[in-house]
Amino acid sequence: MSGLLDNVLTDTYDIEQELIQSCTIQTATTTTDSTTGAVIDSWADEFTDVDCLVDETGGNELQFGKEVVIADAKIFLKKTQSITEQRRIVQGGNTWSVLLVKNPSGQNHHKEAFLQRVKV
């Protein structure tokens, strides 16, 4: 692992002291325009004021089948935080798609998600 939390993550390390930022986790929603009947895709806040730490070092290659995607950042979250790849993160004026959620090394003391910046 590389980035902000190098050399501090161990089985007994309490990551919560490192989660000095906050973010919003959003989920995709759809509504139907009552006038036109058109389907409108949007995002709604699912969790707000989530303790986190975003590491924008980027450059992590993730492979999905034959497609390779470069993650722009990684976010660290409490182990109890609910998050999936179908979500997005809003933090510090940036919006990110969640590419992959991991329990690093199966240690169960935090979650990591690889992110890709969304141009909104």
Stockholm file with secondary structure:
# STOCKHOLM 1.0

chainA/1-120         MSGLLDNVLTDTYDIEQELIQSCTIQTATTTTDSTTGAVIDSWADEFTDVDCLVDETGGNELQFGKEVVIADAKIFLKKTQSITEQRRIVQGGNTWSVLLVKNPSGQNHHKEAFLQRVKV
#=GR chainA/1-120 SS CCSTTTTTCCTTCCGGGGCCEEEEEEEEEEEECTTTCCEEEEEEEEEEEEEEEEETTCCEEEEETTEEEEESEEEEEETTCCCCTTEEEEETTEEEEEEEEECGGGCCSEEEEEEEECCC
#=GC SS_cons         CCSTTTTTCCTTCCGGGGCCEEEEEEEEEEEECTTTCCEEEEEEEEEEEEEEEEETTCCEEEEETTEEEEESEEEEEETTCCCCTTEEEEETTEEEEEEEEECGGGCCSEEEEEEEECCC
//
